[in-house]
Amino acid sequence: MRAPRTPLRRQVALAAALVMSLSAAALQAAPPVQAPPPAPRDDAAVAALADLGLALLRLGAAGNAVVSPVATASALGMVHAGTAGAAEREIEALFGAQRAGGRALKTRLPALFKQLGGGATAMAGRVWMDNTIAPAVPAAYTQRMAARWGADATRLAFQDSEAARNQINTWTAEHTAGRITDLLPPGSITSATQLALTTAVHFRSPWEKPFEASRTAPRAFASAPGKSQNVPTMVDERSVAQTRVDGALVMELPFAPGSGGSAGGSAANAYALLLAVPAEGRSADALLQAMSGAELARWRAALQPVRCELALPRFDIKPQTGSLKTALQTLGVKTVFTDQADLRPMLGRQARRMHLDDVHHAAGITIDEQGGEAVAAAAATVRAKSISLPAPACAVDRAFVFAVVHRASGTPLFVGRVTEPVPTP
């Protein structure tokens, strides 16, 4: 049981918000823009990011799920910039051994995330300071928040806890296209709260080649070995980048490169949906247990275009707020949640007896005939008439694992698992 709160036992609340959404409406085209020179790849940082997302997915609830390693890492980065000692080292260990984790959080991940901003992706961060604590917050801390994570700072009165919660939730909704409206649940903010850190990611893009809605029809989908149901499935014959890994079918479907979901953008700001369908008789969870960030990179490197009859179910995972505290503690981030946390870089003289109270996270994804959460290069999806033998099937017909990846860097914005797409009535 949690100890009663006293004026000396105060909390710092952290909220990490993200969402992926799409609109079936046609998007306004924008004129082509000059592509910037490609940024150098940072495979180690990308692999660490993917490992974090996969670990959180494995430690979460069963069934349909999606998490954003990008939003979670940026939120943890905001905490890391305000810690010292054991709390600092434990957060760093999530992103690399010894000094590598510190470099990742201070320079490498911020630089990587700057590649993701703009176009189909919108990211935002904010430091919320109680009026009474704000004068004690070192200017160096808020400057680090702005420089590393693009987060601004503002004051509010946590004494009126419900009004403060509503204000933070309203900000989150505004930065997630209204998809996440209750990131901080009732009771998550109290009069003892002194600081809240929020980050939000909103990502929208059409497919590089949309599916024809008239061809969508019910098809069998195995949510688990031996358990099947009919679900709305999109179908098209096209060239699909794919490979086989230990019997699993791995495919990458490109989204349209562009700005804000429009066509005509550069490959440097292109995204794709990576799908991993386990071998028949093997569960998605078994596949997930064997996955790693390094393997995701190897899978993508092995992809080759193959013409096939693609079958992909529509799916929609609604945002649900949940706590990451237990999962992070399992992964070794413990001290920051205790009275031994050293938060002086964040709270100055007022850091005594303060600790991180919780980490809240919400995520959602929608995939349909029009698109989903990313932009991608157009070169892989040119369709030509076929006069050869019927194309082989490349069907997503059983529970699968997915990731939305930035194609140039390999950064996974979101990773998830689908076991039960919405069935056909």
N, C-alpha and C positions, 0 to 999 in steps of 0.2 A: 504494500500500500504506500502511496506517495505521502511524504511527510507534509504536514500542514504548512501553508505558505506564511511567511512572516515578512516584515519589511526588509530583513536582512537576507532573506532567501528569495532572490528575485530571478526571473527568467529572461532569456533572450529567445524570442520566437523566430524561426526561420521558415519561410514558405517558398517552395519551388513550384512554379506553375508552368504548364505547357499545354499546347493543343495543336492538332493538325486538323484542318478542315478544308472543304472544297465547296465550290458553287457550281451547280449544273448550268447556270446562266453563261452565255458567251462572254468572254473577257475581251476588253478593248485592246486592240493591237497597238503596239508601240513601235516607233522606228528603230531599226538596228542601232546598236551602240558599239563603239570601239572596245574590243576586249582588252582588259589589262594583261600584262605579262603574267604567266602562271606563277603562283607562289610555290616555293620549294615544299616538297612533301615532308611530313613529319610522321613516319610510320609508327614510331614508338609511342607517340602521344595518341595517335588514332587507335592503336591496339589497346592501350590502357583505358581509353574512353569506352571502347566496345566491351572490354572485359567488365567494366563497372556496370554497364547496361545489362549485360547478360547475367551477371551475378544478382542484380536487383530483380530481374525477371524470374530467375530460379528461386529466389527467396520469397517471392510474392505469392499471391493466391493462385490456385489452379484455374484453368479455363482461359477465356479470352483475356488478354492483358497487353498493355503497352506502357513503356516507360521511355523517358528521354534522358540518355546519358549526358546530353549537352546541357539541358536545364539543370539537372542534378549537379553536374560538375561545376557549372557557373555559380550555383548557390553555395556549394561547398567551398569554392574559391573565395567567395565573399566572406565566409566564416574564417577560412584559413588566413586571410589577410589581417584578421583581427585577433589572432591567437599567438601564443608562444609556448615553448616547452613541449611537454608530452602531447597536449592537444594538437599542436601544430604538426608534430612528427607523425601522429597517427593519421591525420588527413592526408599528408604527403605520401604515406605508404600506399594509399589507394592508387597512386599514379606513377609509382616508380620507386626503386630501391635507393636508399641513401639520399644523395642530393638530387637525384633525377626527379623525384616527386616534387620537390620544391621548385625546381626549374620549370616543370610542367605547369604548375599552378601560377607562377609569377610571370612567365613569358610565353611558353610554348602554346598552352591552351588558349590564352587570350588572343594570341596571333592567329591561331587556327580558327577561332570563332569569328574573328573579323572577316575571314574569307566567306563566312556563311551569311553575313548580314546583307540586306538589300535583296532585290529581286523577289523571289517567292518566299523568302524568309524574313520575318520581323522579330527582333529580340529586344527585350527591355529589362531593366533592373532598377530597383529602388531600395534605399536605406530609409526606414521609418524610425525616427528617434522621438522618444517621449520628451515633452517640453522641459521636464526637470533634468533630464540626463544630457540633453543636446549640448549645453555649454562645455561638458566634460569630454565629449567625443573629440579625439585629436583630429586636427585638420588633415594630418598626413593620412589618416584612415579613409576619410571621405575622398581624398584625392586619389588614393589607390583604387577605390571603388570605381571612380570615373575613368581612370586610365586603363585599368585592366578589364573591367566588366561592363563599361558603359552605363553604370548605375548612378542615378542622381540621389540626392538626399532631401528629406523633408521632415518637418516636425508635426506631431499630432499628440493629442491627450489620451494616453492609454488608461487614465483613470476612468474615463467613460468607455469601458472595454467594448461594449456592443457597438457603439458608434465608430470606434477605431477599427473593429473587425469589418464592419460594413464598408468603411472607406477603403480598406485594403482589398476587400473582395471586389469592390466596384472598379478599382484600378486594374485588377487582374482580368475582370470581364472585358474592360475596354481594350486590353492588349491581347486578348484571345478571341476577338470577334464575337464576344458574348457566349462562347462555348463553356467557359468555366466561370460559374457565378458564385460558388460557395467553396472556394479553396480552403479557407480557414473555417472549420466547422464550429458550431456553438461550443463555448467553453475553452476554445484554443487560445483566446486572448483574455487576460484578466488584468486587474489593476496592478498586479505585480510585474506585468510585462514592461520592459524598458526599451526594447529594440526589436524590430522585425526586418528581415531581409527578404525581398521577393525578386523572382526572376520569371519572365514569361517568354514563350516562344510560340509564334504563330506562323504556320507554313501552309501555303496553298498553291497548287499548280494543276493545270490540265495534263492529260497524257500527251506525249509526242504524237501518238496515233490513237485517237479515241476508239472505243468499241461501239459497234452499232447496237443501239438499245433493242432494235427489232429482233436481234439474234439471241438476246438473253432469254434463257429458258431454264426450267428446273432440271437439275442433274444431281445424281447421288453424290454425297459428300460424307466421308467417314470421320466422325468426330473422335473416334477411338477404334482400334482394331475390333471388328465385329459389330460396330454400332454405326448405322448409316441413316441419313435423312436427305430429303430433297431440298436444295437451296438454289436461289437465283444465280445462275452462272453465265458469265460473259464469255463469248466464243468468237474467235477470229483465226484465220489462217495467216500467219506472218512469220517473218524471220525473228527468232528470239535468241538472245545470247544465253547460253546454258552450258552446264557441265554435269557430270555425275561424280559424286563423292561417297564412297562406301555404300553405293546403292541409292543414295539420296539424290533427288533432282534439284539442282540449284539453277535458278533463272534470274535475270535482271531485266526489268521492264522500264524503259526510259520515260521520263516526263519531259514536257516541252521546255526547251531552254528559253529563257525570257526574263522580263522584269515584271514582278508582281503578277506572275502567271501568264504573261503575254508571250506571243511567239516572237522569234527574231533575236533572242539573246545569245550570249556566248557560251561555249562549252565549259568555260572556267566556272560558271555559276549554274551548272547542270546537276540534276538529281535523278535518282532512279529508285525503284522499289525492288529490293532483293528478296527473293522467295526461296525457302529451303523446304522441300517436301520429302519427308522420310520415306525410306523403302517400305514396300507393302509389308504389313505385319509389325512394323516398328512405330512407336508412338512419337509424337512431336516432343514430348518431355524427354524421352531418351535421346533424341537428336540434340535438344537444347543442352542437356548435361555434357555432351561431348564438344560443344562449340566453344570457340575462343576468339579473341580479337585477331590474333595472328592467322587463324584458320580462315576467318572471313576475308582477309586480304588475299590469301592464297586462292580461295575459291574465285574471287573476282578476277584474279590474274589468269585463271584457267578458262574463263568463259569464251565460248566460240559461237558465232551465229549459226543457227540451224533452223530451217524452215519447218514449221510444225503447226498443228491445229491447237492453238492455245485455248485453254479453258480455265477461267479464273472466277471464283465466286465473289460477288459483292460482299463487303463486310463493313460493319459500323460498330466501333467500340466507343460507347459514351464515356465522357470524362467522369471519373470517380475519385474523390479525394481520399487519400490514405496516408498513414504515417510511415516514414522510412526509418524511424529511430531504431527499431529492433534490428532491421536489416543492416543498418550502418554499424551498430554495435557488434553484430555477428562478423562483419567485415573488418573489425578492429578499431573503429572510431568510437572510443568509449569515454576518454577523459573529458572531452568537451561537454558531455552531458552531466558532469559531476561538479561538486564544489571545488575540486582540484583544478578546474579549468582556469587557465591564465588568459584572460581576455583584456589585458591592459592595452594592447595595441588598438583595440576597438573602443574601449570604454574608459581609458585613462584611470584616474583616481577612483572612479566609481565601479571598477571591475571586481572589487572584493566581494566574494561570496556569490557572484553571478555565474550562470552557466547557460548553455544552450538547452532549451526545454524540449523542442521537437523539430522535426523536419516534415513538412506537409508537401504532398506531391499529387498532381492530377494530370491525366493525359487522355487524349482521345484520338481516334483516327477514323476517317471515312474513305472508302474506296468504292467507286462506281464506274459507270461507262465513260464519264467525262474526265475523271482524273483522280487526284489524291494529293499527297503532301510533298511535292518536290518539283524541281525542274530538271531537265536532262538534255544531252546532246541529241541532235536530230539525225545524225548520220546512220545510226544502226537500225532505223525503222522504215526505210524506203520500201514500199511494197511494189512488187512486180507481178504480173500475171504468170501463173504457173501452168505448164502443159505437161508436167511430169506426173509420176505416180502419186496417188493420194499422200498427203503429208502425214508423217507420224504424229501421234498425240503427245502433247506436253501439258498434261492436265494437273491442276491443283485440286485433287479430288479427295484429300484427306487432311487432317489437322496439320498445320504447318507453322513455321517460324518465319518472321519477316524482319526487314530493316529498311528504313529510308536513309539512303546514303548520298552524300555529296560526292559526285563521281570523280572530280579532280583530286581531292584529298583522301577519299575513302571514309570520311567522318560519318559515323552513324548518328543522325539526329534523333532517331527513334528506333527502338527494337521492340518486338512483340511476338505474341503467339495467338493464333486463331484456332479454336477447337470447334466452335459452333457458329458459323455465319447464320444470318437471319434466315430461317426456313421459309419455303414457299407456302402461303396459306392453303 
